[in-house]
């Protein structure tokens, strides 16, 4: 049994503990990258993605996944992180992954493809967008949420921790105050053995990342088949980045199509074309992220250049596949009219047709998730964009003949300019 992130060491280009900063011109230290190199990353051709201690903990709970996992040796060493390493054919094992880590299966989503959809979020991403709204999906190994509102400061987690990675209890009201910097887990010491999670009686400590097979995922997705049939919906595969698990993603999408499910692939396109072409073959619609046209500015804010992303979008448009381009509009990054004018010209000039453009206004509603991971997210105080302010950029795309929405609702008809 293999549970891994088969793209190998896809972290590079940006030093460990650093991430792009939206506000400034220099990369800023980002707590949500700290500890990402601590085990769990597989080398090219190697199995194993879970840290050894987490593996032991999973087996102690009697999880049949772990009990059958003995055939896949764990990667015991610490491997230097290489953020931004693009997925290439030689990076995967020839055997198909049986399971990947899933952070959430979200039902009745309406902004990720047509109709009512079930979104499946895979864990692991080669990019580090400073505004990421799903920080729990970045690292390719299980993590721990600490939810301070549920914590009674009983100290049981401290009693079982073997690495002195748990802060001593303080009064709950002090820990829960808005001014408090207290965080239960000392992430730099934690080896993610999950003993603290087992000891917690109040669900304040939770594991993020559940190993699931394609069959287990589809069994849950299938439960809402009547809603898909009535609304034109289906399954949307997201993350993280599904292309970080290329063979598993292909198999999951292929099986979904075999069951008669409509499929969408939500992707950043940061993957070698030969692999990407095979993945999208089984997707009815590709939801393709476009963040910025300038490669260096893109690298500064996401950790990677956009050259392969733009190339893949060009090649994808030639296949006739239905493409919805999704542009997250981020303050001080791509919110200027010049940026949107350039993007509209690029999209209108592609060899194939873009079905629609979705402008997605920035919001900070994910700040709780950063807090649960012990991350001081530097955009938490930035106010969400009022969608009304995106009407002018939207008109730029319409004038180029590109159907556009603000917000990306699957029930909203995208419209281009008339006349």
C-alpha positions as CSV (number, residue, x, y, z in Angstrom):
1,X,0.0,0.0,0.0
2,X,1.4,3.4,-0.9
3,X,0.4,6.8,0.4
4,X,2.6,9.5,-1.0
5,X,2.9,12.6,-3.1
6,X,4.3,11.0,-6.2
7,X,5.7,14.1,-7.7
8,X,8.8,13.6,-5.5
9,X,10.6,16.7,-4.2
10,X,8.5,19.3,-5.9
11,X,9.6,22.0,-3.5
12,X,12.5,24.2,-4.6
13,X,13.5,27.7,-5.8
14,X,12.4,29.4,-2.6
15,X,14.4,28.7,0.6
16,X,12.7,26.7,3.4
17,X,10.7,29.0,5.6
18,X,10.2,31.7,3.0
19,X,7.2,32.6,0.8
20,X,6.2,35.4,-1.5
21,X,4.8,38.5,0.1
22,X,1.9,40.3,-1.5
23,X,2.5,43.6,0.3
24,X,6.2,44.0,-0.4
25,X,8.7,43.4,-3.1
26,X,10.8,40.9,-1.2
27,X,9.8,37.3,-0.2
28,X,8.8,37.3,3.4
29,X,9.2,34.6,6.0
30,X,6.1,32.6,6.0
31,X,5.3,30.4,9.1
32,X,3.1,28.1,7.0
33,X,6.3,26.8,5.2
34,X,8.1,26.1,8.4
35,X,8.6,22.4,9.0
36,X,7.6,21.4,5.5
37,X,10.9,19.6,5.0
38,X,10.5,17.4,8.1
39,X,10.1,14.0,6.5
40,X,7.1,12.8,4.5
41,X,8.4,13.9,1.1
42,X,9.2,11.0,-1.2
43,X,12.2,11.0,-3.4
44,X,11.7,10.3,-7.1
45,X,10.9,6.7,-7.4
46,X,10.5,6.2,-3.6
47,X,7.4,5.3,-1.7
48,X,6.1,6.7,1.5
49,X,4.7,10.1,2.3
50,X,3.7,9.9,5.9
51,X,6.2,10.7,8.6
52,X,7.2,7.6,10.5
53,X,5.7,8.7,13.8
54,X,2.4,9.6,12.2
55,X,2.5,6.1,10.6
56,X,2.9,4.5,14.0
57,X,0.1,6.6,15.5
58,X,-2.3,5.7,12.7
59,X,-1.6,2.0,13.2
60,X,-2.2,2.3,17.0
61,X,-5.7,3.5,16.2
62,X,-6.4,0.2,14.3
63,X,-6.7,2.0,11.0
64,X,-6.9,-0.8,8.3
65,X,-5.1,1.6,5.9
66,X,-2.0,1.6,8.2
67,X,-2.2,-2.1,9.0
68,X,-1.9,-2.9,5.3
69,X,0.7,-0.4,4.7
70,X,3.8,-2.4,5.7
71,X,4.7,-3.1,2.1
72,X,5.5,0.6,1.5
73,X,8.7,1.5,3.3
74,X,8.7,4.9,4.9
75,X,11.1,7.6,3.9
76,X,13.0,8.0,7.2
77,X,15.5,10.8,6.3
78,X,14.9,14.5,6.1
79,X,14.9,15.7,2.5
80,X,15.6,19.3,1.6
81,X,12.5,21.0,0.3
82,X,12.4,22.0,-3.4
83,X,9.4,24.2,-3.9
84,X,8.4,24.8,-7.4
85,X,9.8,21.6,-9.0
86,X,7.5,21.0,-11.9
87,X,6.0,17.5,-12.2
88,X,7.9,15.4,-14.8
89,X,7.4,11.9,-16.1
90,X,10.4,10.5,-14.2
91,X,9.2,11.8,-10.9
92,X,6.5,9.2,-10.3
93,X,6.6,5.5,-9.6
94,X,5.2,3.3,-12.3
95,X,2.7,1.8,-9.9
96,X,-0.5,3.8,-9.4
97,X,-1.0,5.3,-5.9
98,X,-3.7,3.5,-4.0
99,X,-4.4,6.4,-1.6
100,X,-3.7,10.1,-1.3
101,X,-4.4,12.6,1.5
102,X,-7.7,14.4,1.3
103,X,-8.3,17.4,3.5
104,X,-12.0,17.8,2.7
105,X,-14.9,16.6,0.6
106,X,-17.2,19.6,0.4
107,X,-20.7,19.0,-0.8
108,X,-23.2,21.4,-2.5
109,X,-20.5,23.7,-3.8
110,X,-21.7,26.2,-6.4
111,X,-18.6,28.2,-7.4
112,X,-16.4,25.4,-8.8
113,X,-18.1,24.4,-12.1
114,X,-21.7,24.1,-13.3
115,X,-24.5,23.0,-11.0
116,X,-24.3,21.6,-7.5
117,X,-20.9,20.0,-7.1
118,X,-18.9,17.9,-4.6
119,X,-15.3,19.3,-4.3
120,X,-12.5,16.9,-3.4
121,X,-9.5,18.6,-1.9
122,X,-6.2,16.7,-2.3
123,X,-3.2,17.6,-0.1
124,X,0.0,18.8,-1.6
125,X,0.9,21.7,-3.9
126,X,4.1,22.9,-5.6
127,X,3.2,26.5,-5.3
128,X,3.1,28.9,-2.4
129,X,0.6,31.7,-3.3
130,X,0.8,34.3,-0.6
131,X,-3.0,34.7,-0.6
132,X,-3.8,30.9,-0.6
133,X,-7.3,30.2,0.8
134,X,-6.6,26.6,1.5
135,X,-3.3,26.6,3.5
136,X,-4.1,23.1,4.9
137,X,-3.7,21.7,1.4
138,X,-0.1,22.9,0.8
139,X,2.1,20.4,2.7
140,X,2.0,16.8,1.3
141,X,1.8,15.2,4.8
142,X,-0.7,15.2,7.7
143,X,-0.8,18.3,9.9
144,X,-2.5,19.3,13.1
145,X,-5.2,21.9,13.7
146,X,-5.4,23.5,17.1
147,X,-8.8,25.1,17.6
148,X,-8.5,27.3,20.6
149,X,-12.2,27.8,21.1
150,X,-12.6,24.1,21.9
151,X,-9.5,23.8,24.1
152,X,-10.1,23.7,27.9
153,X,-6.4,23.7,28.7
154,X,-6.5,20.3,30.4
155,X,-2.9,19.5,29.7
156,X,-3.4,16.0,28.5
157,X,-1.6,16.8,25.2
158,X,1.4,18.0,27.2
159,X,1.5,14.8,29.2
160,X,1.9,12.6,26.2
161,X,4.2,14.7,24.0
162,X,7.7,13.2,23.8
163,X,9.4,16.2,22.1
164,X,8.4,19.1,24.4
165,X,6.4,20.4,21.5
166,X,3.3,21.4,23.5
167,X,2.9,24.7,25.4
168,X,1.9,24.4,29.1
169,X,-1.7,25.2,29.9
170,X,-2.8,28.7,30.6
171,X,-6.3,29.9,31.5
172,X,-8.7,29.2,28.6
173,X,-9.9,32.8,28.5
174,X,-6.4,34.1,28.1
175,X,-5.6,31.7,25.3
176,X,-8.8,32.6,23.5
177,X,-8.5,36.3,23.7
178,X,-8.0,38.2,20.4
179,X,-4.8,39.7,21.7
180,X,-3.2,36.4,22.6
181,X,-0.3,35.0,20.7
182,X,-0.5,31.6,22.5
183,X,-0.5,28.6,20.3
184,X,-0.7,25.1,21.7
185,X,1.7,23.3,19.3
186,X,5.4,24.3,19.0
187,X,5.6,23.5,15.3
188,X,9.4,23.5,15.0
189,X,9.6,20.7,17.5
190,X,6.6,18.7,16.5
191,X,7.2,15.4,14.6
192,X,3.5,14.9,14.0
193,X,3.3,11.6,16.0
194,X,-0.4,12.6,16.7
195,X,-0.2,11.4,20.3
196,X,-1.6,14.8,21.3
197,X,-4.5,14.4,19.0
198,X,-5.3,11.0,20.5
199,X,-5.1,12.4,24.0
200,X,-7.4,15.4,23.3
201,X,-10.9,14.7,24.7
202,X,-12.5,17.9,23.3
203,X,-11.6,17.7,19.6
204,X,-9.4,20.8,19.9
205,X,-6.6,19.0,18.2
206,X,-7.5,17.5,14.8
207,X,-5.5,15.7,12.1
208,X,-5.7,17.4,8.7
209,X,-5.3,15.0,5.8
210,X,-7.1,11.7,5.6
211,X,-5.7,8.9,3.4
212,X,-8.4,7.8,0.9
213,X,-8.6,5.6,-2.2
214,X,-10.3,6.6,-5.4
215,X,-13.1,4.1,-4.5
216,X,-13.6,5.7,-1.1
217,X,-13.8,9.2,-2.6
218,X,-16.2,8.2,-5.3
219,X,-18.4,6.3,-2.8
220,X,-18.9,9.6,-0.9
221,X,-19.3,11.7,-4.1
222,X,-21.9,9.3,-5.5
223,X,-24.3,10.0,-2.6
224,X,-25.4,13.3,-4.2
225,X,-25.9,11.9,-7.7
226,X,-29.6,13.0,-7.8
227,X,-28.6,16.6,-7.2
228,X,-26.0,16.5,-9.9
229,X,-28.6,15.1,-12.3
230,X,-31.1,17.9,-11.5
231,X,-28.6,20.7,-11.7
232,X,-26.0,19.7,-14.2
233,X,-23.4,19.3,-11.5
234,X,-20.8,16.6,-10.6
235,X,-17.4,16.2,-9.0
236,X,-14.7,18.9,-8.9
237,X,-11.2,17.7,-8.1
238,X,-9.2,20.4,-6.4
239,X,-6.5,21.0,-3.8
240,X,-3.7,21.7,-3.2
241,X,-2.9,20.7,-6.8
242,X,-4.3,17.5,-8.2
243,X,-1.5,17.3,-10.8
244,X,0.9,16.7,-7.9
245,X,-0.7,13.3,-7.8
246,X,-0.9,12.6,-11.6
247,X,-1.5,8.9,-11.8
248,X,-4.0,8.9,-8.9
249,X,-5.8,11.9,-10.4
250,X,-6.1,10.3,-13.8
251,X,-7.5,7.1,-12.3
252,X,-10.0,9.0,-10.1
253,X,-11.3,11.2,-13.0
254,X,-11.4,8.1,-15.3
255,X,-13.5,6.1,-12.8
256,X,-15.8,9.1,-12.1
257,X,-16.5,9.4,-15.9
258,X,-17.1,5.6,-16.0
259,X,-19.8,6.1,-13.3
260,X,-21.5,8.8,-15.4
261,X,-20.3,11.7,-13.3
262,X,-19.6,15.1,-14.7
263,X,-16.0,16.1,-13.8
264,X,-14.1,19.3,-13.4
265,X,-10.4,19.7,-12.7
266,X,-9.3,22.8,-10.7
267,X,-5.6,23.3,-11.5
268,X,-2.8,25.8,-11.5
269,X,-1.3,24.1,-14.6
270,X,2.1,23.8,-13.1
271,X,2.9,20.4,-14.6
272,X,4.8,19.1,-17.6
273,X,2.5,19.0,-20.6
274,X,2.9,15.3,-21.3
275,X,1.5,14.5,-17.9
276,X,-1.1,17.3,-17.9
277,X,-2.5,16.2,-21.2
278,X,-3.3,12.8,-19.8
279,X,-4.8,14.2,-16.7
280,X,-7.2,16.6,-18.4
281,X,-8.3,13.8,-20.9
282,X,-10.9,12.7,-18.3
283,X,-12.1,16.1,-17.2
284,X,-15.2,17.6,-18.8
285,X,-14.2,21.1,-17.8
286,X,-10.8,22.4,-16.8
287,X,-10.9,25.3,-14.2
288,X,-7.5,26.9,-15.0
289,X,-6.0,29.4,-12.6
290,X,-4.3,32.5,-14.2
291,X,-2.6,34.7,-11.7
292,X,-0.3,37.1,-13.5
293,X,1.4,37.3,-16.9
294,X,4.7,38.7,-15.7
295,X,7.0,35.7,-14.9
296,X,9.2,37.4,-12.3
297,X,6.3,39.0,-10.4
298,X,4.5,35.7,-10.6
299,X,7.5,34.0,-9.0
300,X,7.8,36.6,-6.3
301,X,4.2,36.0,-5.2
302,X,3.8,32.3,-5.8
303,X,7.3,30.8,-5.6
304,X,7.4,29.7,-9.3
305,X,7.6,31.2,-12.7
306,X,4.5,31.2,-14.9
307,X,6.2,30.1,-18.1
308,X,5.0,26.5,-18.1
309,X,1.6,27.6,-16.9
310,X,1.0,29.9,-19.8
311,X,2.4,27.3,-22.2
312,X,0.1,24.6,-20.9
313,X,-2.9,27.0,-21.2
314,X,-2.0,27.7,-24.8
315,X,-1.6,23.9,-25.6
316,X,-4.8,23.1,-23.7
317,X,-6.8,25.6,-25.7
318,X,-5.8,23.8,-28.9
319,X,-7.4,20.5,-27.7
320,X,-10.9,21.8,-27.8
321,X,-11.4,21.1,-24.1
322,X,-13.8,23.4,-22.3
323,X,-11.8,25.8,-20.2
324,X,-13.0,28.2,-17.5
325,X,-10.1,30.6,-16.6
326,X,-10.2,31.6,-13.0
327,X,-8.4,34.8,-12.0
328,X,-8.1,35.5,-8.2
329,X,-8.0,39.3,-7.9
330,X,-5.5,40.1,-5.2
331,X,-4.7,43.5,-3.7
332,X,-1.3,44.9,-4.9
333,X,-0.7,42.0,-7.1
334,X,-3.1,41.8,-10.1
335,X,-5.9,44.3,-9.3
336,X,-4.7,47.0,-11.7
337,X,-6.5,47.6,-15.0
338,X,-3.2,47.2,-16.9
339,X,-2.9,43.7,-15.6
340,X,-6.4,42.8,-16.7
341,X,-6.0,44.4,-20.1
342,X,-2.9,42.3,-20.7
343,X,-4.7,39.1,-19.5
344,X,-7.7,39.8,-21.7
345,X,-5.5,40.3,-24.7
346,X,-3.6,37.1,-23.9
347,X,-6.7,35.0,-23.5
348,X,-8.4,36.4,-26.6
349,X,-5.3,35.6,-28.6
350,X,-5.1,31.9,-27.7
351,X,-5.5,29.5,-30.5
352,X,-8.6,27.9,-29.0
353,X,-11.7,29.4,-27.4
354,X,-12.0,30.1,-23.6
355,X,-15.5,29.2,-22.5
356,X,-15.5,31.8,-19.7
357,X,-13.4,33.9,-17.4
358,X,-14.2,34.0,-13.7
359,X,-12.9,37.0,-11.7
360,X,-12.7,35.8,-8.0
361,X,-12.5,38.7,-5.6
362,X,-10.0,38.4,-2.7
363,X,-11.4,37.6,0.8
364,X,-9.9,36.8,4.1
365,X,-12.4,34.3,5.3
366,X,-9.7,31.6,5.5
367,X,-7.9,33.3,8.4
368,X,-9.2,30.8,10.9
369,X,-7.5,28.0,9.1
370,X,-4.2,29.8,9.2
371,X,-4.7,30.3,12.9
372,X,-5.4,26.6,13.5
373,X,-2.1,25.8,11.8
374,X,-0.2,28.3,13.9
375,X,0.4,30.7,11.1
376,X,0.3,34.5,11.4
377,X,-1.1,35.2,7.9
378,X,-0.1,38.7,6.8
379,X,-3.3,39.3,4.8
380,X,-5.7,38.6,7.6
381,X,-6.5,42.3,8.1
382,X,-6.9,43.1,4.4
383,X,-10.6,43.6,3.7
384,X,-12.4,41.5,1.2
385,X,-13.0,43.0,-2.3
386,X,-16.5,44.2,-2.9
387,X,-17.5,42.4,-6.1
388,X,-19.0,45.6,-7.5
389,X,-15.4,46.9,-7.9
390,X,-14.7,44.2,-10.4
391,X,-17.3,45.3,-12.9
392,X,-14.8,47.6,-14.6
393,X,-12.1,44.8,-15.1
394,X,-14.9,42.5,-16.2
395,X,-15.9,44.9,-18.9
396,X,-12.3,44.7,-20.3
397,X,-12.7,40.9,-20.8
398,X,-16.2,41.3,-22.3
399,X,-14.9,43.8,-24.9
400,X,-12.4,41.2,-26.0
401,X,-15.3,38.8,-26.6
402,X,-14.6,36.8,-23.5
403,X,-17.7,35.7,-21.4
404,X,-17.0,36.7,-17.8
405,X,-18.5,36.3,-14.3
406,X,-17.6,37.9,-11.0
407,X,-17.4,35.2,-8.3
408,X,-17.5,32.1,-10.6
409,X,-21.0,30.8,-9.8
410,X,-21.9,27.7,-11.7
411,X,-25.5,28.8,-11.9
412,X,-24.6,32.2,-13.5
413,X,-24.5,32.6,-17.2
414,X,-21.2,34.3,-18.3
415,X,-21.8,37.1,-20.8
416,X,-19.5,38.8,-23.3
417,X,-20.0,42.3,-24.6
418,X,-22.8,42.7,-27.2
419,X,-22.3,44.4,-30.5
